[in-house]
Amino acid sequence: MGKQGSPRGRRVENQELDISFGVKEHEFRSLDMQHGGDPPLGRRLSGGDYNWDKVVLSKGLKNDSFKFIPSKGVHVGKRQMWWLHRHIKSIAFTILLMGFLFLLDSLVCLIFDPAMLQNNFSLQGSSKTKVGMLEKTAKEGPVKLHERLLNLAAASLAEREFKQESSKLWEEPYPQASSWKPCADKTSPQGKPRNITGYILISANGGLNQQRVAVCNAVAVASLLNATLVIPKFLYSNVWKDPSQFGDIYQEDYFMDMLKDEVNIIKELPPNLKLLDVEAAGSLITDADLSKEATPAEYIKKILPLLLRNRVVHFLGYGNRLGFDPLPYELQRLRCKCNFHALKFVPKIQKTGSLLVRRIRRYDFARSTLDKQLLGNLIPRVPSIEHNAAEGPSKYLALHLRFEIDMVAYSMCEFGGGETERRELQTYRQVHFPLLLERLKESKSYSPEELRRMGKCPLTPEEAALVLAGLGFKHGTYIYLAGSDIYGGQSRMQALTTLYPNLVTKENLLSPSELAPFRNFSSQLAALDFIACATSDVFAITDSGSQLSSLVSGFRTYYGGGHAPTLRPSKKRLAAILSRNKTIGWNSFKEKIRKMIDEGQRVQVRGLGRSIYRHPRCKECMCRH
C-alpha cells in the first residue's frame, strides 16, 4: 500500500481467502493464504487483515492536499466544488460497488453461517446430526490432516455454490455399462437335482456380508457334491454380538423356491441324523481342513468321501472357502443366482429400508430395478396422490466410510493423533488382535509412512471429503453415511461435516421407535445400510476390501443398467497425490482425483480369480446385448 498522505492514496492488494477448520465444529474463519490470487466470492471482506474501513480514491488527486485555510476559503470552496463535480461518477460508482459487496457478503454469510453448518439435514424435523461415534483421541483435541487442501476445497465449494452442478457426477461415464443385463436367474438345463450323497450343514461366521458370501458358496458346494443343503446357521460373534439367524434376515421359503430346480434345500436335518455326533464321526470341517479358496477338486477329494460315509458334513465357521477360478460354468452361475436373486430381505427389513430411502430421497415410489429388487412390494411402483416431485432433492450419495476402530487398529497406520492415538490403538490390538502382533514379530515390519505409500491405510473422513470436493460435488450434496462408529468421533468428522453438512445416517432418518426392532441386531442394521447404499444415485467406497462395499457395488453393477455409478478411489494413488498436500494446487489436485476415479469406473469383464459377487460382468452372470 502507498505511504500515508501519498498522492496515489491507498491500493488494496489482491488476496486469496482460506477457510479454517480449527476454531470449532462447522465454523468458517477467514485467513490469509500464502499464495496470491483473487479473493473468491462468498468470503467476508471485513475484520482481521481485510479491514476495508477506509477507501481512498487514487485517481485525480495529484499532489494536492486538502487544507481549509480561512484566507483562501472561497478559492478552496471552488476547488472542492470543481473536484466533486469532476469525480461525482467515480464516487457514485464506489458507493454502489460497496453496497453491492455488502449485500453479497450478507447473502453468502447467511448461506455459510456457522450456526447453519452445525445443523444437519433431517427429513423428520431433526435439526442436528446425531451420528453415534466413538469419541477417541479427545485429549489431543481436533485432529488436523491436510489442512491446507481442506482450506482450498472449502474455497472451491464456496465459489461453485452458485454455479450449475455437472450432471455427469451422477451418471456412469461409460455407455457400455448399459449393454450388460442380468440373466443369472435362468434354470439349469440339468433338471431337478437329486440327493445322492448326503446333507450339508453350514455355520457361517462374520457379519451380514460375510455370511451372505458363505451362503452362496455353500449352495455351489451342495450342487457340486450333489447333496442336500440345510438352511445355513449363523454363528454368534463376540465382535458383532448378533443372535440373528437366516430367517431373521432373509426369506427362507423364497430362497428355497428360487433354487429348487438346482439344489435340494431343507430347513432341518431328518430326525434319524439329528443325533449324529459329527465331530466324533470326523465330519466336522473347519478352516484348517480346507484351503482359503479351495478348488472343486479339493472338495471332491476331501469332503465327498466323508459325506458318502457319514451322510452328513458340517462346515463350521464357513466363509471364503471356495475359489472363483477354475469353477464350472453352472456352479459359477448358481452363485450369481443365489446372491442376486435368491436372497431377499424379510418384509420387516424391506419395510424399514423403504422408509429410509423414501425419507432421504423425498420420493415415495420406486425409481429403478434396484428399488424393486431390494424393497419388493413395500415401495410403491407409482407416486401417491400426495407426492410432489418438486419438493426437495431427489438425488443422494451414499458413502461407506470404513474408519471404525478395528479397521484403523488392524491397518497399523497412523492418522495424526500423536502419542495418544498410538497408545490407544496398540492397546486395542493387544486385546483384539494378539495373533496379528505375534505375526508382525516374525515378519518384515513397515513404517506407517511406508504402509500409506503402499495403499494399505484406510481413507480418513478428511480424505473422503477431499475426494468428493475434487470431483465437484457441491456443498449442499445430500450424503448417506453407512455405519456410524467413526474412530475419532466428532473431531475426526469435522472436516467432512463442514464441507458437506447435509450428512445423515439411519439413526437420524428413523425415529427411535422405528429403529427399536433392530437394536442389538447388528446384521439387521447392516441390511438397512446395504439397502440405502445399493439404491443410492452414487455410491462412494473408501476401502475396496470391505465386504459391504464389494457386495453393494456388485449389486449396482448387476441391476443398475449402467445408471448406478460407484466411486472407487485407489488408496495407493490417493496417498501419492496427498503426499504433495503442502504444494499441490487445487486445479492439479482436482485433475488427478478425477482421473483416478475415472479409471476405476471403466467397464471391464471380470478378470481371472476376481470375485463374481463384486464383478458380475461375465457370461455366467450377465448377458451382453
C-alpha positions in Angstrom: 0.0 0.0 0.0 1.2 3.6 -0.6 2.5 5.7 2.3 0.1 7.7 4.3 -0.6 11.0 2.6 0.8 9.7 -0.7 -0.7 11.3 -3.8 -1.7 7.9 -5.0 -3.6 7.1 -1.9 -4.2 3.5 -0.9 -4.4 0.4 -3.0 -5.9 -2.9 -2.0 -3.8 -5.8 -3.0 -5.4 -9.0 -4.4 -5.6 -11.6 -1.7 -7.0 -15.1 -1.5 -9.1 -16.2 1.4 -9.0 -19.5 3.2 -11.5 -21.4 5.3 -10.2 -22.6 8.6 -11.4 -25.8 10.2 -9.8 -25.4 13.6 -11.9 -22.9 15.6 -15.0 -25.0 16.4 -17.2 -27.5 14.6 -18.8 -26.2 11.4 -17.3 -22.7 11.7 -15.7 -20.8 8.8 -12.9 -18.3 9.6 -11.1 -16.1 7.1 -7.3 -16.4 7.0 -4.5 -15.1 4.7 -3.1 -17.8 2.4 0.4 -18.0 1.4 -0.4 -18.0 -2.3 -1.6 -15.0 -4.2 -4.9 -14.9 -6.2 -8.2 -13.2 -6.4 -10.5 -13.4 -3.4 -13.2 -15.9 -4.1 -16.9 -14.8 -3.8 -18.6 -15.5 -0.6 -15.9 -14.5 1.8 -16.0 -11.8 4.5 -14.3 -8.6 3.5 -14.2 -7.1 6.9 -12.3 -7.8 10.0 -8.8 -9.2 10.6 -6.4 -8.5 7.8 -9.2 -7.4 5.5 -10.1 -4.1 7.1 -11.6 -2.1 4.3 -12.8 0.7 6.6 -11.1 3.4 4.5 -11.4 3.6 0.8 -9.4 6.4 -0.8 -9.7 7.1 -4.5 -6.4 7.1 -6.2 -7.4 8.8 -9.5 -7.0 12.6 -9.9 -5.6 13.5 -6.5 -2.1 14.5 -8.0 0.0 16.1 -5.3 -2.7 18.3 -3.9 -3.7 18.2 -0.2 -7.0 19.4 1.2 -6.3 22.3 3.6 -9.1 24.6 4.6 -7.3 28.0 5.1 -9.6 30.9 6.2 -7.9 33.4 4.0 -8.5 31.3 0.9 -11.9 30.0 1.8 -13.6 31.0 -1.4 -10.8 29.7 -3.6 -10.7 26.4 -1.7 -14.5 26.1 -1.8 -14.5 26.5 -5.6 -11.7 23.8 -5.9 -13.8 21.5 -3.7 -16.9 22.0 -5.9 -14.8 21.6 -9.1 -13.3 18.4 -7.7 -16.7 16.9 -6.6 -18.2 17.8 -10.0 -15.4 16.1 -11.8 -15.4 12.9 -9.8 -19.1 12.6 -9.0 -19.4 9.5 -11.2 -16.4 7.8 -9.6 -17.8 8.5 -6.1 -21.3 7.2 -7.1 -19.8 4.1 -8.6 -17.7 3.4 -5.5 -20.7 3.8 -3.2 -22.8 1.4 -5.4 -19.9 -1.1 -5.6 -19.5 -1.1 -1.8 -23.3 -1.5 -1.4 -23.3 -4.5 -3.7 -20.3 -6.1 -1.9 -22.1 -5.6 1.4 -25.3 -7.3 0.1 -23.3 -10.1 -1.4 -21.3 -10.5 1.8 -24.5 -10.7 3.8 -26.1 -13.3 1.4 -23.1 -15.6 1.4 -22.6 -15.3 5.2 -26.2 -16.4 5.5 -25.5 -19.4 3.3 -22.4 -20.4 5.2 -23.5 -19.3 8.6 -21.7 -21.4 11.3 -24.9 -22.0 13.1 -26.5 -23.4 10.0 -23.5 -25.7 9.4 -23.9 -27.1 12.9 -27.3 -28.2 11.9 -27.8 -31.3 9.8 -30.3 -32.5 7.2 -33.2 -34.4 8.7 -36.4 -35.2 6.9 -38.2 -35.7 10.2 -37.5 -32.2 11.6 -34.3 -33.1 13.4 -32.0 -30.0 13.3 -28.9 -31.7 14.4 -26.8 -34.6 13.2 -26.7 -37.3 15.8 -24.2 -39.7 14.5 -23.3 -42.2 17.1 -19.5 -42.2 17.1 -16.7 -43.4 19.3 -15.1 -40.4 21.0 -11.4 -41.1 20.6 -8.2 -39.0 20.9 -10.2 -36.4 22.8 -7.2 -35.4 25.0 -5.3 -34.1 22.0 -8.2 -32.1 20.6 -9.3 -32.0 17.0 -7.2 -33.9 14.5 -5.9 -31.8 11.7 -4.7 -33.6 8.5 -4.3 -32.0 5.0 -5.5 -28.7 6.5 -4.2 -26.6 3.5 -6.0 -28.8 1.0 -9.2 -28.7 3.1 -8.9 -24.9 3.0 -8.6 -24.9 -0.7 -11.5 -27.4 -1.0 -13.7 -25.1 1.1 -12.9 -22.1 -1.0 -13.6 -24.1 -4.2 -17.0 -25.2 -2.8 -17.9 -21.6 -1.9 -17.0 -20.4 -5.5 -19.1 -23.2 -7.0 -22.1 -22.7 -4.8 -24.0 -20.5 -7.3 -22.8 -22.4 -10.4 -24.7 -25.2 -12.1 -23.5 -28.7 -11.0 -22.4 -31.0 -13.7 -25.0 -33.8 -14.3 -22.1 -36.1 -15.2 -21.3 -36.5 -11.5 -24.5 -38.6 -11.2 -24.0 -40.8 -14.3 -21.9 -43.7 -15.4 -19.2 -42.2 -17.6 -19.1 -45.2 -20.0 -22.2 -46.0 -22.0 -21.0 -49.6 -22.5 -22.2 -50.3 -18.9 -25.8 -50.3 -20.1 -25.2 -53.1 -22.5 -24.9 -55.7 -19.7 -28.2 -57.2 -18.4 -29.0 -59.6 -15.6 -29.5 -63.2 -16.6 -28.3 -65.5 -13.8 -31.8 -66.5 -13.0 -32.0 -69.0 -15.8 -32.9 -72.5 -14.8 -30.2 -75.1 -15.2 -30.8 -77.5 -18.1 -29.6 -80.4 -16.0 -33.1 -80.9 -14.5 -34.3 -81.3 -10.9 -31.4 -82.2 -8.5 -31.3 -85.5 -6.6 -29.9 -86.1 -3.1 -27.5 -88.9 -3.6 -24.6 -88.2 -1.3 -26.0 -86.7 1.9 -26.6 -83.5 3.8 -24.5 -80.4 4.2 -24.7 -78.2 7.4 -23.2 -74.7 7.3 -22.4 -72.5 10.3 -21.3 -69.2 8.8 -19.2 -66.7 10.7 -18.7 -62.9 10.4 -21.3 -60.2 9.8 -24.1 -59.8 7.3 -22.0 -59.6 4.2 -19.5 -62.4 5.1 -22.5 -64.6 5.9 -24.1 -63.8 2.5 -21.0 -64.9 0.7 -20.8 -68.1 2.8 -24.4 -69.0 2.0 -23.9 -68.7 -1.8 -20.7 -70.6 -1.6 -22.5 -73.4 0.3 -25.2 -73.5 -2.4 -22.5 -74.1 -5.1 -20.8 -76.8 -2.9 -24.1 -78.6 -2.4 -24.6 -78.7 -6.1 -21.0 -79.8 -6.8 -21.3 -82.7 -4.3 -24.9 -83.5 -5.3 -26.0 -83.1 -1.7 -28.9 -81.5 0.1 -28.3 -78.2 1.8 -29.8 -77.5 5.2 -30.8 -73.8 5.7 -27.5 -72.3 7.0 -27.0 -71.2 10.6 -25.2 -68.0 11.6 -22.6 -68.2 14.4 -22.8 -65.7 17.3 -19.7 -63.5 17.2 -18.2 -61.6 20.1 -17.4 -58.8 17.6 -20.9 -58.5 16.0 -22.9 -59.7 19.0 -25.9 -60.5 16.9 -28.0 -63.6 17.5 -29.9 -63.2 14.2 -30.4 -66.4 12.1 -31.1 -66.9 8.4 -34.8 -66.5 8.8 -34.4 -63.2 10.7 -32.7 -61.6 7.7 -33.7 -63.5 4.5 -37.0 -65.0 3.3 -36.5 -68.8 3.8 -39.3 -70.0 1.6 -38.4 -67.7 -1.3 -34.8 -68.8 -1.0 -35.7 -72.5 -1.2 -38.2 -71.9 -4.1 -35.9 -69.9 -6.2 -33.2 -72.6 -6.1 -35.4 -75.7 -6.0 -34.7 -76.7 -9.6 -30.9 -76.8 -9.0 -30.3 -77.6 -5.3 -32.3 -79.5 -2.7 -32.7 -77.3 0.3 -34.4 -78.2 3.6 -34.9 -76.4 6.9 -33.8 -79.2 9.2 -31.9 -82.5 9.2 -34.0 -85.6 9.1 -34.8 -87.0 12.6 -32.6 -90.0 12.2 -29.5 -87.8 11.6 -30.1 -85.1 14.2 -28.4 -87.2 17.0 -25.3 -87.9 15.0 -22.1 -86.6 16.6 -20.5 -85.1 13.5 -17.3 -84.3 15.3 -16.8 -87.8 16.7 -17.6 -89.1 13.2 -15.0 -86.9 11.6 -17.5 -84.9 9.6 -16.7 -81.5 11.3 -14.9 -79.4 8.8 -13.1 -76.2 9.9 -11.0 -73.6 8.1 -7.9 -75.7 8.9 -9.2 -78.5 6.8 -9.6 -76.5 3.5 -7.6 -74.1 1.6 -8.8 -70.5 1.8 -10.1 -70.6 -1.8 -10.4 -74.3 -2.4 -11.0 -75.7 -5.8 -13.8 -78.2 -6.7 -11.2 -80.9 -6.9 -10.2 -80.4 -3.3 -13.9 -80.7 -2.2 -14.3 -83.9 -4.2 -11.1 -85.3 -2.7 -11.5 -84.3 0.9 -15.2 -83.8 1.5 -17.1 -86.2 -0.7 -15.7 -89.4 1.0 -16.8 -88.1 4.4 -20.2 -87.2 3.0 -20.7 -90.7 1.5 -19.5 -92.4 4.7 -21.4 -90.4 7.3 -24.3 -88.9 5.3 -23.6 -85.5 7.0 -20.9 -82.9 6.8 -20.8 -79.8 8.9 -18.8 -76.8 7.8 -18.0 -74.8 10.9 -17.1 -71.2 10.6 -17.6 -71.3 6.8 -16.8 -68.3 4.7 -14.4 -67.8 1.8 -13.6 -71.5 1.3 -14.4 -71.8 -2.4 -12.3 -70.2 -5.1 -13.6 -68.3 -8.1 -11.5 -69.9 -10.7 -11.4 -72.5 -12.1 -15.0 -73.3 -11.5 -17.6 -75.0 -13.8 -19.9 -72.6 -15.6 -23.1 -73.9 -13.9 -21.6 -73.5 -10.4 -20.5 -70.0 -11.1 -23.9 -69.1 -12.5 -25.5 -70.7 -9.4 -23.5 -68.5 -7.1 -24.8 -65.4 -9.0 -28.4 -66.7 -8.9 -28.1 -67.2 -5.2 -26.6 -63.7 -4.4 -28.6 -61.6 -6.9 -31.9 -63.4 -7.0 -32.5 -65.9 -4.1 -31.5 -63.8 -1.1 -34.4 -61.4 -0.4 -34.6 -59.5 2.9 -37.6 -60.2 5.1 -40.5 -57.8 5.0 -39.5 -56.2 8.3 -36.2 -55.1 6.8 -37.7 -54.2 3.4 -40.4 -52.0 5.1 -37.9 -50.0 7.2 -35.5 -49.9 4.3 -38.2 -48.4 2.1 -39.0 -45.8 4.7 -35.3 -44.9 5.0 -34.8 -44.5 1.2 -38.0 -42.5 0.8 -37.1 -40.1 3.5 -33.7 -39.2 2.3 -34.7 -39.2 -1.4 -38.1 -37.4 -0.8 -39.6 -39.8 -3.3 -42.3 -42.1 -2.2 -42.1 -44.6 -5.1 -39.7 -47.0 -6.8 -37.5 -45.4 -9.5 -35.3 -48.3 -10.6 -34.8 -52.0 -10.8 -32.6 -51.8 -7.7 -35.5 -50.4 -5.7 -37.8 -53.2 -6.8 -35.3 -56.0 -6.2 -34.3 -54.8 -2.7 -37.6 -53.5 -1.5 -40.1 -55.7 -3.3 -43.8 -54.6 -3.0 -43.0 -52.5 0.1 -42.2 -49.4 -2.0 -45.0 -48.2 -4.4 -44.5 -48.5 -8.1 -46.3 -45.3 -8.8 -46.3 -42.0 -6.9 -49.0 -41.4 -4.3 -51.6 -38.6 -4.7 -49.8 -36.5 -2.0 -46.4 -36.9 -3.7 -44.8 -33.7 -5.0 -41.7 -34.4 -7.0 -40.8 -30.7 -6.9 -40.2 -30.8 -3.1 -36.6 -31.1 -2.1 -33.8 -33.1 -3.6 -34.2 -36.4 -5.3 -30.6 -37.5 -5.5 -28.2 -38.6 -2.8 -24.7 -40.1 -2.5 -24.1 -43.0 -0.2 -20.7 -43.1 1.5 -19.3 -46.2 3.1 -16.7 -44.7 5.4 -14.7 -47.7 6.7 -13.0 -46.0 9.5 -14.0 -47.9 12.6 -11.5 -48.6 15.4 -11.0 -52.3 14.4 -10.1 -51.3 10.8 -7.9 -48.4 12.0 -6.0 -50.6 14.5 -5.5 -53.6 12.2 -4.0 -51.4 9.5 -1.0 -50.4 11.6 -1.2 -46.9 10.1 -1.1 -43.6 11.9 -3.8 -40.9 11.5 -2.4 -37.7 13.0 -3.5 -38.4 16.6 0.0 -38.4 18.1 1.2 -40.5 21.0 -2.3 -40.8 22.5 -3.6 -42.4 19.3 -0.6 -44.8 19.1 -1.1 -46.0 22.7 -4.8 -46.4 22.3 -4.5 -48.4 19.1 -1.7 -50.6 20.4 -3.9 -51.4 23.5 -6.8 -52.3 21.2 -4.5 -54.6 19.1 -3.3 -56.4 22.3 -6.9 -57.1 23.3 -8.5 -57.9 19.9 -5.6 -58.8 17.5 -3.0 -60.7 19.5 -2.2 -63.0 16.6 -1.5 -60.0 14.4 1.1 -58.7 16.8 2.7 -62.2 17.0 2.8 -62.4 13.3 4.4 -59.0 13.0 7.2 -60.0 15.2 8.2 -62.7 12.8 7.8 -60.8 9.5 9.2 -57.7 8.0 7.7 -54.6 9.5 6.8 -51.4 7.6 6.6 -47.9 9.0 3.3 -46.1 8.9 4.6 -43.9 6.2 5.6 -46.9 4.1 2.2 -48.5 4.6 0.5 -45.4 3.4 2.6 -45.2 0.3 1.7 -48.9 -0.4 -2.0 -48.1 -0.2 -2.6 -50.1 3.0 -4.2 -47.4 5.1 -8.0 -46.8 5.2 -9.2 -43.4 4.0 -9.9 -40.9 6.7 -13.1 -38.7 6.7 -10.9 -35.8 5.7 -9.6 -37.7 2.7 -13.1 -38.8 1.7 -14.2 -35.2 1.8 -11.3 -34.1 -0.4 -12.1 -36.8 -3.0 -15.7 -35.6 -3.2 -14.8 -32.0 -3.4 -12.2 -32.7 -6.0 -14.8 -34.5 -8.1 -17.0 -31.4 -7.9 -19.8 -32.5 -5.6 -21.4 -29.3 -4.2 -21.5 -28.1 -0.6 -25.2 -29.0 -0.4 -24.9 -32.6 -1.6 -27.0 -35.0 0.5 -24.9 -37.8 1.8 -26.0 -41.0 3.5 -23.3 -42.4 5.8 -23.2 -46.1 6.1 -22.1 -47.2 9.6 -21.5 -44.6 12.2 -18.9 -45.7 14.7 -16.2 -43.5 13.3 -12.9 -43.6 15.1 -12.0 -40.2 16.4 -15.6 -39.1 16.9 -16.8 -35.6 16.1 -13.3 -34.1 15.8 -12.4 -36.6 13.2 -15.6 -35.9 11.2 -15.3 -32.1 11.5 -13.8 -31.6 8.1 -16.3 -33.8 6.3 -19.3 -32.3 8.0 -18.1 -28.8 7.4 -17.6 -29.3 3.7 -20.8 -31.4 3.5 -23.2 -30.6 6.3 -26.2 -32.4 4.7 -24.9 -35.8 6.0 -27.3 -38.3 7.5 -27.4 -41.8 8.9 -30.2 -44.2 9.6 -30.1 -43.1 13.2 -31.4 -39.6 12.4 -33.6 -40.5 9.5 -35.6 -43.1 11.5 -37.3 -42.4 14.9 -36.2 -44.4 18.0 -39.4 -46.4 17.8 -38.8 -47.3 14.1 -35.2 -48.4 15.0 -36.2 -50.3 18.2 -36.9 -53.7 16.5 -33.3 -53.6 15.1 -31.5 -52.7 18.3 -28.9 -55.3 19.3 -29.1 -56.9 15.9 -26.1 -55.5 14.0 -26.6 -57.7 10.9 -30.2 -56.4 10.5 -29.0 -52.8 10.9 -26.3 -53.6 8.3 -29.1 -54.7 6.0 -30.6 -51.2 6.2 -27.2 -49.8 5.2 -27.0 -52.3 2.3 -30.4 -51.1 1.0 -29.6 -47.4 1.4 -26.2 -47.8 -0.3 -27.4 -50.0 -3.2 -30.3 -47.8 -4.1 -28.4 -44.5 -3.9 -27.7 -42.4 -7.0 -24.0 -42.6 -6.4 -22.1 -45.0 -4.1 -18.7 -44.0 -2.8 -16.4 -46.5 -1.2 -13.3 -45.9 0.8 -12.0 -49.4 1.2 -12.2 -51.9 -1.7 -11.6 -54.8 0.6 -14.8 -54.2 2.6 -17.4 -56.9 2.0 -20.3 -54.4 2.2 -18.7 -52.2 -0.4 -17.9 -55.2 -2.6 -21.4 -56.7 -2.5 -23.2 -53.4 -2.9 -21.0 -52.3 -5.9 -21.7 -55.8 -7.5 -25.4 -55.4 -6.8 -25.4 -52.0 -8.5 -23.5 -53.4 -11.5 -25.9 -56.3 -11.9 -29.2 -54.3 -11.6 -28.1 -50.7 -12.3 -28.4 -50.9 -16.0 -25.5 -48.6 -16.5 -27.1 -45.9 -14.3 -25.7 -46.6 -10.9 -22.1 -45.2 -10.7 -19.7 -46.4 -8.0 -16.7 -44.3 -7.0 -13.6 -46.4 -6.2 -10.6 -44.3 -5.1 -7.2 -46.1 -5.2 -5.7 -45.8 -1.8 -2.2 -46.1 -3.2 -2.7 -43.4 -5.9 -4.5 -41.1 -3.4 -1.6 -41.4 -1.0 0.8 -40.3 -3.7 -1.4 -37.3 -4.5 -1.8 -36.3 -0.9 2.0 -36.6 -0.3 2.2 -33.3 -2.2 -0.5 -31.7 0.0 1.7 -28.8 1.0 2.5 -27.7 -2.5 -0.1 -29.1 -5.0 -2.5 -26.5 -6.5 -6.3 -27.2 -6.3 -6.7 -27.4 -10.1 -4.0 -30.0 -10.3 -5.4 -31.9 -7.3 -8.9 -32.0 -9.0 -7.5 -33.3 -12.3 -5.6 -36.1 -10.6 -8.6 -37.1 -8.4 -10.9 -37.2 -11.4 -8.5 -39.2 -13.5 -8.1 -41.7 -10.6 -11.9 -42.2 -10.2 -12.5 -42.3 -14.0 -10.1 -45.2 -14.3 -11.9 -47.1 -11.6 -15.2 -46.7 -13.4 -14.1 -48.3 -16.7 -16.3 -51.1 -17.9 -14.4 -54.3 -17.6 -15.3 -58.0 -17.8 -14.5 -60.0 -14.6 -10.8 -60.9 -14.5 -9.5 -64.4 -13.6 -9.8 -65.0 -9.9 -11.8 -61.9 -9.2 -15.0 -62.1 -7.0 -18.1 -62.8 -9.0 -20.1 -61.1 -6.3 -18.3 -57.8 -6.9 -17.6 -58.2 -10.6 -20.7 -59.9 -12.1 -19.9 -58.7 -15.7 -19.2 -62.2 -17.1 -21.1 -64.8 -19.2 -22.0 -66.8 -16.1 -23.9 -63.9 -14.5 -24.9 -61.3 -17.1 -25.7 -61.2 -20.8 -24.3 -58.6 -23.1 -26.6 -57.0 -25.7 
